[in-house]
Amino acid sequence: MQVSFTAAELLAIAQPKQTRGGTSETVRGLAALGTAGPGELTFLGNAKYRSEVAATRASVVLLPLDYDGQPQPNQLFLLVDNPSVALARFCSRLEQLLWPKPAPGIHPSASVALGATIALSATVGPLCVVEEGAVVGDRSHLQAQVFVGRGATIGQDCWLMPGVILAADCSLRNRVRLQPGVIVGSDGFGYEFVKGRHEKVPQVGSVLIEDDVEIGANSTLDRARFSRTVIGEGTKIDNLVQVAHNVVIGKHVILCAQVGISGSTTIGDYAVLGGQAGIGGHITIGAKAKIGGQAGVSFDVEPGAYLNGTPAMPYMLGQRLEVLHRKLPELFKRVDGLEKLLAQR
């Protein structure tokens, strides 16, 4: 699908604080500063690329307010508080044009139980399965091959992409977005060792995902052993993340790719966990804490702390130890030299 935006439409979307120059071109695509050409929009989102702005051939450039350069002929600079946010708003408009929601209704190939409740404004796509007692709320959209288990609930304006599984008795509130392959409500990993065998502990709880949560492709969220696994309002979860049973994640938390959180752990509001961080069970990560990529945490973390490494330690301490670690070979040489000198006396 061909899309285009005039300069006036871009002004309405970006709402810049200042403009410089002008262009007669319509914007038909996006590109990086170094590769953009006429008819394309670009942005300066990282100061390291600042030197590339002067040479870019893009028709429209989103720039921070402190940029003092001038545009080329037939080029428009839009100066905004945050170029990355302005670009995101443009991409949101572009997304609506490229992938509009299908018309409400249930595809003939979908299997919907008689006791399920589907809002008239909702969409149930090809080969979906909606079981007895499930509820799909207003304007929610289930793409192809989505499974909604018995008694599961989907709120308003949710978007479930192909292959999503929402297991029995699990709940999504409003405006939840699940990328392809997300599994909500798989069994928690619970076994007791009895007489030489691993005896399964039934996982009879559920999962609750609150408003405005987004979850990346192939992430898995286990149902609780009892009570609920909870994902708080506004939390964003990347691809391939594992959330174990009875975990409680606060509001507006960021979990980057391949994070693993063990059972019954609590993550405080606004915490950030870097890629491949591993979090032990039955601990608490305080609000606004930051856990670096590949860090291993097996103890409670104070609010606002910044930890890195395995075992995890305060970030600045870890940096100092890394500097000392690099000096160890030279230090050993000096110690050897001192030992030889003392042996000669």
C-alpha positions as MATLAB code, in Angstrom:
seq = 'MQVSFTAAELLAIAQPKQTRGGTSETVRGLAALGTAGPGELTFLGNAKYRSEVAATRASVVLLPLDYDGQPQPNQLFLLVDNPSVALARFCSRLEQLLWPKPAPGIHPSASVALGATIALSATVGPLCVVEEGAVVGDRSHLQAQVFVGRGATIGQDCWLMPGVILAADCSLRNRVRLQPGVIVGSDGFGYEFVKGRHEKVPQVGSVLIEDDVEIGANSTLDRARFSRTVIGEGTKIDNLVQVAHNVVIGKHVILCAQVGISGSTTIGDYAVLGGQAGIGGHITIGAKAKIGGQAGVSFDVEPGAYLNGTPAMPYMLGQRLEVLHRKLPELFKRVDGLEKLLAQR';
ca = [
       0.000    0.000    0.000;
       1.402    3.415   -1.016;
       1.092    6.088    1.666;
       2.060    9.741    1.582;
       2.014   12.697    3.952;
       2.163   16.373    3.074;
       4.209   18.840    5.084;
       0.999   20.167    6.623;
      -0.022   16.672    7.762;
       3.403   16.106    9.304;
       3.141   19.401   11.175;
      -0.160   18.261   12.651;
       1.360   14.946   13.763;
       4.717   16.143   15.109;
       3.482   19.474   16.515;
       6.972   21.043   16.383;
       8.030   23.942   18.577;
       9.934   25.455   15.619;
      10.319   24.880   11.892;
      13.079   25.781    9.441;
      12.923   25.699    5.681;
      10.176   24.037    3.687;
       9.519   21.299    1.146;
       7.150   20.642   -1.708;
       7.784   16.889   -1.476;
       5.272   14.473    0.038;
       6.744   11.983    2.489;
       6.349    8.400    1.297;
       8.711    6.558    3.630;
      11.247    6.547    6.474;
      15.017    6.103    6.409;
      18.138    6.654    8.494;
      19.968    9.964    8.253;
      22.753    8.543    6.113;
      20.541    6.772    3.567;
      17.400    8.943    3.380;
      16.553   10.658    0.112;
      13.879   12.986   -1.314;
      10.380   11.943   -0.292;
      11.583   10.394    2.966;
      11.490   11.428    6.619;
      14.364   10.923    9.058;
      15.263   11.940   12.596;
      18.162   12.633   14.947;
      17.546   10.349   17.912;
      21.127    9.910   19.111;
      23.705   12.682   19.478;
      26.453   10.488   17.962;
      24.787   10.932   14.537;
      24.546   14.724   14.784;
      27.242   15.265   12.142;
      25.125   13.374    9.567;
      22.268   15.892    9.638;
      23.994   18.438    7.399;
      24.501   15.862    4.629;
      21.136   14.073    4.750;
      19.000   14.297    1.614;
      15.735   13.605    3.446;
      12.839   15.945    2.677;
      11.827   16.216    6.350;
      14.077   15.890    9.414;
      12.909   15.649   13.043;
      15.462   17.408   15.258;
      15.939   18.359   18.923;
      15.315   21.962   19.927;
      19.024   22.687   20.445;
      19.996   21.863   16.843;
      21.256   25.114   15.265;
      22.004   24.075   11.663;
      20.076   25.168    8.580;
      18.206   23.001    6.046;
      19.147   22.531    2.413;
      16.869   23.810   -0.358;
      13.506   22.003   -0.459;
      14.133   20.521    2.979;
      12.066   20.964    6.135;
      13.427   20.819    9.684;
      10.899   20.124   12.452;
      12.338   20.956   15.884;
      10.619   19.046   18.681;
      11.135   18.186   22.341;
      11.989   14.574   21.543;
      12.579   13.470   17.921;
      12.183    9.790   18.822;
       8.734   10.400   20.337;
       7.697   12.506   17.350;
       8.811    9.700   15.022;
       6.827    7.187   17.082;
       3.679    9.268   16.618;
       4.287    9.389   12.888;
       4.826    5.614   12.836;
       1.578    5.115   14.744;
      -0.282    6.972   12.012;
       1.581    4.990    9.371;
       0.707    1.720   11.103;
      -2.987    2.560   11.043;
      -2.803    3.097    7.287;
      -0.686    0.033    6.484;
      -2.492   -2.457    8.735;
      -6.024   -1.247    9.376;
      -8.193   -3.332   11.686;
     -10.493   -5.701    9.810;
     -14.218   -5.191   10.047;
     -15.828   -6.607   13.209;
     -17.164  -10.127   13.074;
     -16.271  -13.797   13.421;
     -14.468  -15.537   10.566;
     -16.326  -18.609    9.255;
     -13.347  -20.856   10.055;
     -13.203  -19.804   13.736;
     -14.559  -22.125   16.443;
     -16.522  -20.172   19.047;
     -18.341  -21.990   21.848;
     -22.011  -21.221   22.304;
     -21.357  -20.025   25.840;
     -18.633  -17.552   24.822;
     -19.383  -13.821   24.683;
     -17.990  -11.855   21.738;
     -18.641   -8.106   21.559;
     -20.307   -7.002   18.342;
     -17.412   -4.617   17.665;
     -14.735   -7.309   18.179;
     -12.954   -9.280   15.458;
     -12.232  -13.013   15.643;
      -9.933  -14.048   12.809;
      -9.396  -17.259   10.826;
      -8.915  -20.528   12.724;
      -9.296  -18.935   16.150;
     -10.701  -21.006   19.027;
     -12.762  -19.336   21.761;
     -13.911  -21.758   24.448;
     -16.924  -21.902   26.746;
     -17.387  -18.946   29.080;
     -14.676  -16.817   27.461;
     -15.311  -13.094   26.922;
     -13.898  -10.884   24.144;
     -14.519   -7.178   24.771;
     -15.380   -4.224   22.576;
     -13.082   -3.468   19.640;
     -10.638   -6.227   20.550;
      -9.011   -8.017   17.659;
      -7.923  -11.648   17.495;
      -5.777  -12.374   14.460;
      -5.416  -15.847   12.959;
      -5.042  -18.973   15.130;
      -5.521  -17.306   18.512;
      -6.673  -19.636   21.304;
      -8.809  -18.260   24.150;
      -9.397  -20.831   26.872;
     -12.435  -21.620   28.977;
     -13.438  -18.689   31.172;
     -10.661  -16.406   29.896;
     -11.431  -12.696   29.620;
     -10.221  -10.113   27.103;
     -11.061   -6.475   27.785;
     -11.550   -3.590   25.370;
      -9.236   -2.575   22.506;
      -6.861   -5.518   22.907;
      -4.831   -6.852   19.983;
      -3.776  -10.525   19.930;
      -1.510  -11.458   17.031;
      -1.261  -14.857   15.313;
      -0.563  -17.867   17.488;
      -1.288  -16.227   20.841;
      -2.597  -18.514   23.591;
      -4.650  -17.135   26.465;
      -5.271  -20.172   28.639;
      -8.264  -20.951   30.829;
      -9.352  -18.395   33.429;
      -6.623  -15.887   32.550;
      -7.511  -12.217   32.035;
      -6.435   -9.291   29.914;
      -7.739   -5.893   30.877;
      -7.849   -3.066   28.305;
      -5.524   -2.116   25.436;
      -3.252   -5.122   25.921;
      -1.105   -6.000   22.922;
       0.331   -9.521   22.550;
       2.831  -10.249   19.773;
       2.871  -13.565   17.863;
       3.390  -16.697   19.912;
       2.827  -15.218   23.370;
       1.575  -17.795   25.869;
      -0.363  -16.591   28.888;
      -1.296  -19.190   31.473;
       0.990  -22.144   30.823;
       1.580  -24.253   33.939;
       4.041  -22.947   36.476;
       7.114  -25.152   36.915;
       6.311  -26.917   40.186;
       7.349  -30.397   41.347;
       8.010  -32.157   44.640;
      10.579  -34.958   44.867;
       8.762  -37.904   46.420;
      10.221  -41.424   46.723;
      12.664  -40.966   43.870;
      10.217  -39.308   41.489;
       9.283  -35.729   40.558;
       5.627  -35.408   41.476;
       3.795  -32.581   39.699;
       2.259  -29.837   41.813;
      -0.994  -28.740   40.119;
      -0.987  -25.086   39.074;
      -4.549  -23.949   39.729;
      -4.108  -20.148   39.802;
      -4.402  -17.669   36.934;
      -2.685  -14.736   35.205;
      -3.891  -11.135   35.241;
      -2.508   -8.629   32.737;
      -3.520   -5.057   33.491;
      -4.195   -2.087   31.165;
      -1.771   -0.979   28.420;
       0.655   -3.894   28.726;
       2.587   -4.997   25.632;
       4.298   -8.390   25.422;
       6.825   -9.428   22.776;
       6.894  -12.502   20.569;
       7.212  -15.957   22.139;
       7.265  -14.706   25.708;
       5.665  -16.985   28.297;
       3.793  -16.085   31.473;
       3.023  -18.999   33.780;
      -0.189  -19.318   35.750;
       0.134  -19.210   39.518;
       0.292  -22.273   41.704;
      -2.591  -20.549   43.500;
      -3.860  -16.954   43.399;
      -2.465  -14.960   40.431;
       0.588  -14.076   38.420;
       0.225  -10.313   37.800;
       1.624   -7.974   35.142;
       1.041   -4.355   36.154;
      -0.371   -1.482   34.161;
       1.806   -0.077   31.369;
       4.539   -2.709   31.642;
       6.417   -3.531   28.427;
       7.912   -6.988   27.900;
      10.318   -7.808   25.071;
      10.611  -11.052   23.086;
      11.472  -14.419   24.668;
      10.913  -13.411   28.285;
       9.953  -16.021   30.912;
       7.759  -14.977   33.852;
       7.271  -17.812   36.333;
       4.326  -18.673   38.580;
       3.129  -16.198   41.216;
       5.443  -13.432   40.003;
       4.031   -9.952   40.601;
       5.319   -7.249   38.256;
       4.501   -3.638   39.063;
       3.473   -0.738   36.857;
       5.497    0.544   33.890;
       8.276   -2.028   34.253;
      10.601   -2.763   31.314;
      11.758   -6.357   30.740;
      14.222   -6.691   27.862;
      14.738   -9.778   25.713;
      15.386  -13.159   27.339;
      14.902  -11.978   30.910;
      13.967  -14.859   33.224;
      12.097  -14.294   36.484;
      11.743  -17.167   38.934;
       8.631  -17.947   40.909;
       7.047  -15.764   43.601;
       9.340  -12.798   42.944;
       8.065   -9.216   43.023;
       9.316   -6.524   40.622;
       8.587   -2.961   41.768;
       7.084   -0.145   39.691;
       9.299    1.412   36.988;
      12.086   -1.162   37.368;
      14.182   -1.963   34.262;
      15.725   -5.400   33.654;
      18.310   -5.641   30.878;
      18.520   -8.443   28.334;
      19.158  -11.972   29.664;
      19.039  -10.854   33.304;
      18.202  -13.778   35.568;
      16.170  -13.136   38.715;
      15.961  -15.703   41.498;
      12.794  -16.802   43.243;
      11.049  -15.386   46.307;
      12.887  -12.047   46.236;
      11.873   -8.415   45.718;
      13.352   -5.999   43.181;
      12.572   -2.499   44.447;
      10.828    0.252   42.523;
      12.934    2.056   39.884;
      15.795   -0.432   40.257;
      17.932   -1.141   37.202;
      19.385   -4.585   36.544;
      22.024   -4.752   33.819;
      22.044   -7.205   30.936;
      23.044  -10.789   31.858;
      23.098   -9.912   35.556;
      22.235  -12.653   38.028;
      20.245  -11.552   41.077;
      19.482  -13.901   43.971;
      18.768  -11.401   46.761;
      16.429   -8.497   47.493;
      17.312   -5.253   45.703;
      16.675   -1.836   47.237;
      14.521    0.696   45.364;
      16.531    2.768   42.891;
      19.587    0.483   42.978;
      21.648   -0.140   39.840;
      23.193   -3.618   39.706;
      25.270   -5.466   37.170;
      27.221   -8.689   36.843;
      26.918  -12.252   38.118;
      26.674  -12.387   41.033;
      25.093   -8.962   40.810;
      26.713   -6.026   42.564;
      26.308   -2.239   42.528;
      27.162   -0.930   39.073;
      29.930    1.496   40.096;
      31.579   -1.101   42.336;
      31.513   -3.530   39.449;
      33.136   -0.958   37.170;
      35.931   -0.309   39.681;
      36.542   -4.030   40.103;
      36.687   -4.443   36.332;
      39.411   -1.797   36.137;
      41.363   -3.583   38.881;
      40.832   -6.937   37.169;
      42.541   -5.650   34.035;
      45.528   -4.592   36.142;
      45.993   -8.031   37.732;
      48.595   -9.360   35.228;
      50.809   -6.329   35.783;
      50.261   -6.567   39.546;
      51.347  -10.224   39.565;
      54.480   -9.302   37.638;
      55.306   -6.655   40.213;
      54.702   -9.078   43.097;
      56.913  -11.700   41.424;
      59.610   -9.079   41.022;
      59.375   -8.071   44.671;
      59.538  -11.716   45.776;
      62.700  -12.264   43.721;
      64.238   -9.080   45.112;
      63.513  -10.106   48.686;
      64.877  -13.614   48.062;
      68.218  -12.114   46.994;
      68.665  -10.251   50.272;
];
